[in-house]
Amino acid sequence: MPDRGGGPSGPRIRVGRPSRRVRTLLMTLGVLAVLAMLFVMFAGFWTDWLWYRSVDYSSVFTTTLGTKIGLFAVFGLLMALAVGTNIWLAHRLRPPLSAMSMEQQSLDRYRMSIAPYKRWVLLAVTSLVGLVAGASAAGQWRTWLQWVNGVSFGQRDPQFHKDISFYTFDLPWYRFLLSFGFAAAVLSLIAAALVHYLYGGLRLTSPGGRATAAATGHLSVLLGVFVTLKAVAYWLDRYGLAVKSSGLKSTEGWTGLRYVDANAYLPAKTILFIIALICAVLFFATLWRRTWQLPVIGFGLMVLSAVLIGGLYPAIVQKFQVQPNEQAKEAPYIKKNITATREAYGIDGSEVTDYVGKSDLKGKSQQDKERLRAAADSTASIRLLDPNIVSPTFQQLQQVKGYYQFPSTLDVDRYKVDGKEQDTVIGLRELNINGIPERNWINDHFKYTHGYGAITAKGTTAVGEGDPAFTERDLPTKGALGKYEQRVYYGEKTTQYSIVGGPQKELDYSGDSGEKSYSYEGKSGVSLANPVNRAAYAVAFGEPQILYSGAIGDGSRILYNRTPKERVESVAPWLTIDGDAYPAVVDGRIQWIVDAYTTTNGYPYASRTTLGDSTADSLTTGQRAVVAQQNQVNYIRNSVKATVDAYDGTVKLYQWDTKDPVLKTWMKAFPGTVKAKSEISAGLLDHLRYPQDLFKVQRELLTRYHVTNPGTFYTGSERWQVPDDPTNKSGNAVPPYYLSMRMPGQPASAFSLTTTFTPKSRENLGAFMAVDADAKSSGYGKIRILKLPSETTTSGPQQVQSKFNGDPEIANKINILKRGDSEIEYGNLLTVPLDDGLLYVEPVYVRGAGSNFPRLKKVLVTYGDKTAFEDDLGKALDAVFEVKSPEPGTKPPTEGPTPPASENPTVKQAVKDAQDAFDAGQKALESKDWAAYGKAQQDLKAALDRIAKAEAAAPAGTKPGS
């Protein structure tokens, strides 16, 4: 063709369809990409299924997955049908098209462009809304299961007299259905209005009527459905008042009806319900009247009523009826809130006793001081070994190898030492992945796979230079625990996956004879013998070597989800897990014991609390806090005790609270997952204890709800607070402490969990609280509170610490301990009620210069105005009570005359044994039995030594010849 002036001519580039080979390649790549995406999705699903099957909780996986799929399908389909039907109906009711205006002419372009794809557009829109609605509904699987399986509480709320289960199980599901209905109505209304507008049923600028009769009828019905749902919402709002959070003077987290709710909002909601029903009928009536006049009037009336009746009227009642005499008006509702809150948190049985709190030794006789000194030993087994401080000491003395570690906070339990149960500090020697000498994939996941052994120490004693008195030690461990499986494959610090049991041997431990190898013999984990499983885990973990590594073969199993909390939370996703799992040696196995809670935020009238805030103290970190930190609850029960075997990862759930309806509901939803309480072994029961997080939630509530009088509660004059930890500068609450002690009125000491309270904004002691924490005790869970007089000046924890720090003599001793850049660490400040007063005991640790672990060097004891700072507890108690204890090996004083040593039963027996030994020796000599003669001479010497020792210990005047 001739040049048209477009520049120099040249060869033309033809852009045609790609070649068949390219099209095939692109199609192949597309198919492969889709298959890869599908396999990634399959890998996640398949590995989850394999894990649940490996722990024998596959029913949890199938029930949860089936419920999610069912809700997704049903509600997704319902939403798609609702929106799709209204789009189809709006299109069906379209008027004959006639381009009579510019508006309609401009819409012609859209109608014509959509016309060939109408079915596809309808399918796309309905699929999109269906997917979104289905995904939202799938997230309500807990709500659905609770509604379907709900168990009665056997209690009714004081306002509407409905069973508590209505608010905890039914109302949340009804509210979801209502929100789904609103969404369906609004989306259907928008979709129908757009179709009517597109096809001429609605006209915004065209002359004449704005809507056809068909469009008017269709849209009015949808508006009628919306207003009907609003009427239902008003009716449910009436019951929602019982679980509504609102503010009231001197309260936080107040839940339930107040005076204005019962006398203004409740009747207002009823009136608005009736008005909304009338308005809905007017909208439905447009099917016959074909006019918007009455519905619009009705809707305006409903909006005006909502403003006047639902907003203005309650404000007037609050301003002119409640505020002038709020305390009297609110008193009945405060009483209901107090009763419900105490029941919901299990503090209704707490026993409050007035306590003098005077620790005065002035004027007491020496005999009284000696009695108090003896009572200090018998009242409490005072734990000097602080589990929050001594972890570095365990690490230094018992780590043995760099690839082992102890948790930063150890645990307190009870074990028998020399036949006597004693408070014991325990920690597991877990694997420290960062301490592996040579880091590589084989070492990290195949060779270094487990920790080794439980290390225990007496809680009340230190030895040597202030080191723990270990009762189980070394590697492998030996001591008081006897023989048990020491390998720790599952633990709080074990977060990486390991592949065990295959061709690659594991490092068991390094002993005097060198490294010992081991191959895992447990049944936990998922088999990697199947290539499909290997491929799935290679994708799920992003580790291709799992697919082709020669270190994996027959018998190889992959272990993951290895922390106790992870495992329990996975097999029971409906439980809230305590922040502190603790180990115990039970029946020859190391078991992690995990406390788990059932909760709800729908208990009527019970005030809400945020778990993360209530359980925070000076020791909590991201690992120690309750899992659901932001969960707001107003009902909690320690309904499940769970165990995780440290060797094979077996998870067992035991029903602990047999009356809890929330647990019964979940047991119906997941049958067979929770074992009966009767299946708890005696060995396990020995180590179960009252959980810390529950205690911390309860103590936070008891700062206000120890008061049961509405008037006093309203004024807040008896409010307490949990004091800040005086042993550090964190500014956070003092943690509760486990301690074996006897509260006033208790017949004997019991393993307890204790805390202190101070009056609001003051530092003197307000109360002392303890709960019986021994699961074997008949009084387990009994909360006892010793309430000091409000005018008392008894020192609180901060004041005791200040007194300690401000004592010149003690300060000089502290400065001596700090020589050479040594550091001082203060241990737990323990409080013990003693003879109408309070005994404070605080261990003091020194982290010597050049060492990285603390040692117990001093003990602080304070009782009243007396303070002592001595090398050990006995000396400190002696100094405080001005008592001189007898030297070791001396005979304690007794009342009445002391019999002569020759009449002492011990001496009499020794004399007889000496005579018998002499006679036996003479007989052996006669028979020339030299072995028997030698033994007889040894027995004779031993008997004579016992006689000499008894005579030396006898008081003057009682020895023979005196």
Residue pairs with C-beta under 8 A, 6 or more apart in sequence:
3 9
17 23
18 26
39 535
39 539
40 539
42 536
43 535
43 536
43 537
43 539
43 540
44 540
46 532
46 533
46 536
47 526
47 536
47 537
47 540
48 61
49 58
49 61
50 526
50 533
50 536
51 526
51 560
51 561
51 570
52 58
52 60
52 61
52 570
52 571
53 61
54 524
54 525
54 526
55 524
55 567
55 570
55 571
55 649
55 650
55 651
57 570
57 571
57 651
57 673
59 670
59 671
59 672
59 673
60 571
60 572
60 573
60 670
60 673
63 145
63 669
63 670
64 141
64 573
67 141
67 144
67 145
68 138
68 141
69 138
71 134
71 137
71 138
71 140
71 141
71 144
72 134
72 135
72 137
72 138
73 134
74 137
75 133
75 134
75 136
75 137
75 180
76 130
76 131
76 133
76 134
76 135
76 137
77 130
77 134
78 133
78 180
78 184
79 129
79 130
79 132
79 133
79 134
79 180
79 183
79 184
79 187
80 126
80 127
80 129
80 130
80 133
81 126
82 184
82 187
82 188
83 125
83 126
83 129
83 184
83 187
83 188
83 191
84 122
84 125
84 126
85 188
86 188
86 189
86 191
86 192
86 218
86 222
87 122
87 125
87 126
87 191
87 192
87 195
88 122
89 192
89 218
90 191
90 192
90 193
90 195
90 196
90 199
90 201
90 215
90 218
91 118
91 195
91 199
93 196
93 201
93 212
93 214
93 215
93 218
94 195
94 196
94 199
94 200
94 201
95 199
95 200
95 201
95 212
95 214
97 104
97 108
97 111
97 199
97 200
98 104
98 200
99 105
99 108
100 206
101 203
101 205
101 206
101 207
102 205
103 203
103 204
103 205
103 206
104 200
104 203
104 206
107 197
107 198
107 200
110 198
111 198
111 199
114 121
114 198
125 191
129 187
133 180
133 183
133 184
136 180
137 176
137 180
140 173
140 176
142 574
143 172
143 173
143 176
144 173
145 574
145 665
145 666
145 669
146 168
146 169
146 172
146 173
146 665
146 666
146 669
147 169
147 170
147 172
147 173
148 669
149 665
149 666
149 668
149 669
150 165
150 168
150 169
150 170
150 665
151 165
151 661
151 664
151 665
151 668
152 163
152 165
152 661
153 163
153 164
153 165
153 168
153 661
154 163
154 661
155 163
155 164
155 343
156 162
156 163
156 164
157 164
157 167
157 242
157 340
157 604
157 605
158 336
158 340
158 605
159 241
159 242
159 257
159 262
159 336
159 604
160 238
160 239
160 242
162 239
164 603
164 604
164 661
165 661
166 239
167 239
167 242
167 243
167 602
167 603
167 604
168 600
168 602
168 603
168 635
168 662
169 602
169 665
171 236
171 239
171 240
171 243
171 602
172 602
174 236
175 236
175 240
178 229
178 232
178 233
178 236
181 225
181 229
181 232
182 226
182 229
182 233
185 222
185 225
185 226
185 229
186 226
188 222
189 219
189 222
189 223
189 226
192 218
192 219
192 222
193 202
193 219
195 201
196 202
196 211
196 212
196 215
196 218
196 219
197 203
197 204
200 212
201 211
201 212
201 214
201 215
202 210
202 211
202 212
202 215
203 209
203 210
203 211
204 210
211 219
213 290
216 286
216 290
216 291
216 292
217 286
217 287
217 290
220 283
220 284
220 286
220 287
220 292
220 295
221 283
221 284
221 286
221 287
223 283
223 295
223 299
224 280
224 281
224 283
224 284
224 295
225 280
227 276
227 279
227 280
227 283
227 299
227 302
228 276
228 277
228 280
230 276
230 302
231 273
231 276
231 277
231 280
234 269
234 270
234 272
234 273
234 276
235 269
235 273
237 269
238 266
238 269
238 270
238 273
241 256
241 257
241 261
241 262
241 265
241 266
241 269
242 256
242 257
242 604
242 605
243 255
243 256
243 601
243 602
243 603
243 604
243 634
244 255
244 256
244 257
244 261
245 253
245 254
245 255
245 608
246 254
246 255
246 258
246 261
247 254
248 254
248 258
248 330
248 334
249 326
249 714
249 716
250 704
250 713
250 714
250 715
250 716
250 719
251 337
251 607
251 704
252 607
253 607
253 608
253 609
253 632
253 634
254 337
254 607
255 337
255 603
255 604
255 605
255 606
255 607
255 608
255 634
256 333
256 336
256 337
256 340
256 604
256 605
256 606
256 607
257 266
257 333
257 336
257 605
258 322
258 330
258 333
259 317
259 321
259 322
259 329
259 330
259 333
260 314
260 317
260 318
260 322
262 333
263 317
263 321
264 313
264 314
264 317
264 318
265 310
265 314
268 309
268 310
268 313
268 314
269 310
271 305
271 309
272 302
272 305
272 306
272 309
272 310
275 301
275 302
275 305
276 302
278 298
279 295
279 298
279 299
279 301
279 302
282 294
282 295
282 297
282 298
283 295
283 298
283 299
285 294
285 295
286 292
286 294
286 295
321 329
322 329
322 330
326 714
327 711
327 714
327 715
330 710
330 714
331 710
331 711
331 714
332 710
334 710
334 713
334 714
335 710
336 605
337 605
337 606
337 607
338 705
338 707
338 708
338 710
338 713
339 348
339 605
340 603
340 604
340 605
340 606
341 347
341 605
341 606
341 607
341 634
341 701
341 705
342 348
342 350
342 705
342 708
343 606
344 603
344 606
344 634
344 635
344 636
345 606
345 635
345 636
345 697
345 698
345 701
345 705
346 636
346 637
346 694
346 698
346 781
347 698
347 701
347 702
347 705
347 783
349 781
349 782
349 783
350 702
350 706
350 783
350 784
350 785
351 782
351 783
351 784
351 785
352 706
352 785
352 787
353 744
353 745
353 784
353 785
353 786
353 787
354 786
354 787
354 789
355 744
355 767
355 768
355 786
355 787
355 788
355 833
355 836
356 788
356 789
356 836
356 837
357 765
357 786
357 788
357 789
357 792
357 794
357 836
357 837
357 838
358 792
358 794
358 836
358 837
358 864
359 794
359 834
359 836
359 837
359 838
359 839
359 863
359 864
360 837
360 864
360 865
361 369
361 372
361 863
361 864
361 865
361 866
361 880
361 881
361 882
362 865
364 372
366 882
366 883
369 881
369 882
369 883
370 881
370 883
372 834
372 835
372 863
372 881
373 877
373 878
373 881
373 883
373 885
375 834
375 835
376 832
376 834
376 839
376 877
376 881
377 877
378 742
378 749
379 741
379 742
379 749
379 832
379 833
379 834
380 739
380 740
380 741
380 742
380 749
380 830
380 832
380 839
381 422
381 423
381 459
381 460
381 739
381 740
381 741
381 749
382 460
382 739
382 830
382 832
382 841
382 873
383 412
383 423
383 425
383 459
383 460
383 737
383 738
383 739
383 740
383 828
383 830
384 459
384 460
384 461
384 462
384 827
384 841
384 843
384 856
384 859
384 873
385 425
385 457
385 458
385 459
385 460
385 461
385 462
385 468
385 843
385 856
386 827
386 828
386 843
386 845
387 409
387 410
387 411
387 412
387 425
388 409
388 410
388 619
388 735
388 827
388 828
389 825
389 827
389 845
389 854
390 410
390 425
390 457
390 468
390 845
390 854
391 406
391 407
391 408
391 409
391 410
391 427
392 852
392 853
392 854
393 467
393 468
393 853
393 854
393 855
394 406
394 410
394 427
394 455
394 457
394 468
395 405
395 406
395 853
396 851
396 852
396 853
397 467
397 468
397 470
397 853
398 406
398 429
398 455
398 470
398 473
398 474
399 405
399 406
399 429
400 429
400 474
400 475
400 510
401 435
401 475
401 509
401 510
402 432
402 435
402 437
403 431
403 432
403 433
403 435
403 436
403 437
403 448
404 429
404 430
404 431
404 432
404 435
404 451
404 452
405 429
405 430
405 431
405 432
405 435
405 451
405 493
406 427
406 428
406 429
406 430
406 455
407 427
407 428
407 430
407 492
407 493
409 580
409 619
409 624
410 425
410 426
410 427
411 425
411 426
411 427
411 580
411 582
411 583
412 423
412 424
412 425
412 426
412 459
412 738
413 423
413 424
413 426
413 582
413 584
413 687
413 689
414 421
414 422
414 423
414 424
414 686
414 687
414 740
414 751
414 774
415 421
415 422
415 424
415 426
415 456
415 471
415 480
415 481
415 585
416 422
416 480
417 424
417 458
417 471
417 480
422 458
422 459
422 460
423 458
423 459
423 460
423 738
423 739
423 740
423 751
424 456
424 457
424 458
424 459
424 471
425 456
425 457
425 458
425 459
425 468
426 454
426 455
426 456
426 582
426 583
426 584
427 454
427 455
427 583
428 451
428 453
428 454
428 455
428 488
428 491
428 583
428 590
428 646
429 451
429 452
429 453
429 454
429 455
429 475
429 488
430 451
430 488
430 491
430 492
430 493
430 494
431 448
431 449
431 450
431 451
431 488
431 491
431 493
431 494
432 493
433 444
433 448
433 496
436 443
436 444
436 448
441 545
442 504
442 551
444 496
445 496
445 497
445 498
445 499
446 498
446 499
446 500
446 504
446 506
446 551
447 504
447 505
447 506
447 507
448 506
448 507
449 489
449 498
449 500
449 506
449 507
449 520
449 559
450 487
450 488
450 489
450 494
450 498
450 506
451 487
451 488
451 491
451 494
452 475
452 476
452 477
452 486
452 487
452 488
452 508
452 509
453 472
453 475
453 476
453 477
453 486
453 488
454 472
454 477
454 481
454 484
454 486
454 583
454 585
454 590
455 470
455 472
455 473
455 477
456 470
456 471
456 472
456 479
456 480
456 481
457 468
457 469
457 470
457 471
458 468
458 469
458 471
460 873
461 469
462 468
462 469
462 855
462 856
462 872
463 469
465 855
466 845
466 846
466 855
466 856
466 857
467 855
467 856
470 479
471 479
471 480
471 481
472 478
472 479
472 480
472 481
473 479
475 509
475 511
476 486
476 509
476 511
477 486
481 585
482 588
483 588
484 585
484 588
484 589
484 590
485 588
485 589
485 590
485 646
485 647
486 590
487 508
487 518
487 646
487 647
488 494
488 590
488 646
488 647
489 498
489 500
489 520
489 522
489 524
489 559
489 562
489 646
489 647
489 648
489 649
490 559
490 562
490 563
490 564
490 567
490 592
490 644
490 645
490 646
490 647
490 649
491 562
491 563
491 564
491 583
491 592
491 646
492 563
492 564
492 565
492 581
492 592
492 623
493 563
494 562
494 563
495 562
495 563
496 562
497 541
497 558
497 559
497 560
497 562
498 558
498 559
498 560
498 562
499 528
499 546
499 551
499 552
499 556
499 557
499 558
499 559
500 506
500 519
500 520
500 525
500 556
500 557
500 559
501 519
501 520
501 521
501 525
501 555
501 556
501 557
502 528
502 551
502 552
502 553
502 554
502 555
502 556
502 557
503 550
503 551
503 552
503 553
503 554
503 556
504 551
504 552
505 517
505 518
505 519
506 517
506 518
506 519
506 520
507 515
507 516
507 517
507 518
508 515
508 516
508 517
508 518
509 515
509 516
510 516
519 555
520 557
522 647
522 648
522 649
523 648
524 557
524 559
524 648
524 649
524 650
525 557
525 558
525 559
525 560
525 649
526 533
526 537
526 557
526 558
527 533
527 556
527 557
528 534
528 537
528 546
528 552
528 556
528 557
528 558
529 553
529 554
529 555
529 556
531 547
534 546
534 547
534 552
535 547
537 543
537 546
537 558
538 544
538 545
538 546
538 547
546 552
546 558
559 649
561 567
561 570
562 649
563 581
564 581
564 592
564 594
564 642
564 644
565 577
565 581
565 594
565 627
567 644
567 649
567 651
568 575
568 577
568 594
568 596
568 642
568 644
568 651
568 653
569 575
569 577
569 627
571 651
571 653
571 673
572 596
572 640
572 642
572 653
572 666
572 670
572 673
572 674
574 598
574 666
574 669
574 670
575 596
575 597
575 598
575 640
576 596
576 597
576 598
576 599
576 611
576 626
576 627
576 628
576 631
576 633
576 636
577 594
577 595
577 596
577 597
577 626
577 627
578 594
578 595
578 596
578 597
578 626
578 638
578 691
578 692
578 693
578 694
579 615
579 620
579 623
579 624
579 625
579 626
579 627
579 692
579 693
580 624
580 691
580 692
580 693
581 592
581 593
581 594
581 644
582 592
582 593
583 590
583 591
583 592
583 593
583 646
584 590
584 591
584 593
584 684
584 687
585 591
586 643
586 681
586 683
586 684
586 686
586 687
587 681
587 683
587 684
589 645
589 646
589 647
590 645
590 646
590 647
591 643
591 644
591 645
591 646
591 684
591 687
592 643
592 644
592 645
592 646
593 641
593 642
593 643
593 684
593 687
593 688
594 641
594 642
594 643
594 644
595 638
595 640
595 641
595 642
595 691
595 693
595 694
596 638
596 639
596 640
596 641
596 642
596 653
597 636
597 637
597 638
597 639
597 640
597 693
597 694
598 636
598 637
598 639
598 640
598 657
598 660
598 662
598 663
598 666
599 611
599 631
599 633
599 635
599 636
599 637
599 662
600 633
600 634
600 635
600 662
601 608
601 631
601 632
601 633
601 634
601 635
602 634
602 635
603 634
603 635
606 634
606 635
607 634
607 701
607 705
608 632
608 633
608 634
609 632
609 633
609 634
609 697
609 700
609 701
610 629
610 630
610 631
610 632
611 626
611 628
611 629
611 630
611 631
611 632
611 633
611 693
611 697
612 625
612 626
612 628
612 629
612 630
612 631
614 696
614 697
614 700
614 701
615 625
615 626
615 692
615 693
615 696
615 697
616 625
616 732
616 733
617 696
617 722
617 725
617 732
617 733
617 734
617 735
617 736
618 724
618 725
618 727
618 728
618 730
618 732
618 733
618 734
618 735
619 735
620 732
620 735
626 693
635 662
636 694
636 697
637 657
637 660
637 662
637 663
638 656
638 657
638 690
638 691
638 694
639 655
639 656
639 657
639 660
639 662
639 663
640 653
640 654
640 655
640 656
640 657
640 663
640 674
641 653
641 654
641 656
641 680
641 688
642 651
642 652
642 653
642 654
643 650
643 651
643 652
643 654
643 684
644 650
644 651
652 675
653 673
653 674
653 675
654 674
654 675
654 676
654 677
654 679
654 680
655 663
655 667
655 674
655 675
655 676
655 677
656 677
657 663
658 677
663 674
666 674
667 673
667 674
680 688
685 775
685 776
686 776
688 775
689 738
689 751
689 753
689 773
689 774
689 775
690 753
690 771
690 772
690 773
690 775
690 780
690 781
692 735
692 736
692 753
695 736
695 753
695 755
695 771
696 736
698 771
698 783
699 722
699 736
699 755
699 757
699 769
700 722
702 720
702 757
702 769
702 783
702 785
703 719
703 720
703 721
703 722
703 757
704 713
704 716
704 719
704 720
706 718
706 720
706 767
706 785
706 787
707 713
707 718
707 719
712 718
716 760
717 790
718 790
719 759
719 760
720 757
720 758
720 759
720 760
720 766
720 767
721 757
721 758
721 759
721 760
721 761
722 733
722 734
722 755
722 756
722 757
723 733
723 734
723 756
723 757
723 758
723 763
723 796
723 797
723 798
724 730
724 731
724 732
724 733
724 734
724 798
725 732
725 733
725 734
725 735
725 797
726 734
726 797
726 798
726 800
726 801
726 802
726 826
726 829
727 801
727 826
727 827
727 828
727 829
727 842
728 826
734 755
734 756
734 797
734 829
735 828
736 753
736 754
736 755
737 753
737 754
737 755
737 828
737 830
738 751
738 752
738 753
738 754
738 773
739 751
739 752
739 753
739 754
739 830
739 832
740 749
740 750
740 751
740 752
741 749
741 750
741 752
741 754
741 770
741 832
742 748
742 749
742 750
743 750
743 752
743 770
743 784
743 786
743 833
744 786
744 833
745 784
746 779
746 784
750 772
750 773
750 774
750 777
750 779
751 772
751 773
751 774
751 777
752 770
752 771
752 772
752 773
752 774
753 770
753 771
753 773
754 768
754 769
754 770
754 830
754 831
755 768
755 769
755 770
756 765
756 767
756 768
756 769
756 796
756 797
756 831
757 765
757 766
757 767
757 768
757 769
758 764
758 765
758 766
758 796
758 797
758 798
759 766
759 790
762 796
763 796
763 798
763 799
764 792
764 793
764 794
764 795
764 796
764 799
765 788
765 792
765 794
765 795
765 796
765 797
765 838
766 787
766 788
766 790
766 796
767 785
767 786
767 787
767 788
768 785
768 786
768 788
768 831
768 833
768 838
769 783
769 784
769 785
769 786
770 783
770 784
771 781
771 782
771 783
771 784
772 779
772 780
772 781
772 782
772 784
773 780
774 780
786 833
788 794
794 837
794 838
795 803
795 840
795 862
797 829
797 831
797 840
800 829
800 840
800 842
800 862
801 826
801 829
801 842
803 862
803 867
804 810
804 842
804 860
804 862
804 867
804 869
805 811
807 867
807 869
809 869
810 860
810 867
810 869
813 858
813 869
814 824
817 824
817 844
817 846
817 857
817 858
818 824
820 848
820 849
821 849
822 846
822 847
822 848
822 849
823 846
823 847
824 844
824 845
824 846
824 847
825 844
825 845
825 846
825 847
825 854
826 842
826 843
826 844
826 845
827 842
827 843
827 844
827 845
827 856
828 842
828 843
829 840
829 841
829 842
830 840
830 841
830 842
831 838
831 839
831 840
832 838
832 839
832 840
832 841
833 839
834 863
837 863
837 864
838 863
839 861
839 862
839 863
840 860
840 861
840 862
840 863
841 859
841 860
841 861
841 873
841 876
842 859
842 860
843 856
843 858
843 859
843 860
844 856
844 857
844 858
844 859
844 860
844 869
845 854
845 855
845 856
845 857
846 854
846 855
846 857
846 858
847 853
847 854
847 855
848 855
857 871
858 869
858 870
858 871
859 869
859 870
859 871
859 872
859 873
859 875
859 876
860 867
860 868
860 869
860 876
861 867
861 868
861 870
861 873
861 876
861 877
861 879
861 880
862 868
862 880
863 880
863 881
866 879
866 880
866 881
866 882
867 880
868 875
868 876
868 877
868 878
868 879
868 880
869 876
870 876
870 878
870 879
874 885
877 883
878 884
878 885
886 892
886 893
889 953
890 953
891 953
891 955
898 954
898 955
898 958
899 958
900 954
900 958
900 959
900 960
901 907
901 950
901 951
901 954
901 958
901 959
901 960
902 908
902 960
904 950
904 954
906 946
906 950
907 946
907 947
907 950
907 951
910 943
910 944
910 946
910 947
910 950
911 943
911 947
913 939
913 942
913 943
913 946
914 940
914 943
914 944
914 947
916 939
917 936
917 937
917 939
917 940
917 943
918 936
918 940
920 932
920 936
920 939
921 933
921 936
921 937
921 940
923 932
924 930
924 932
924 933
924 936
925 933
951 959
951 960
956 962
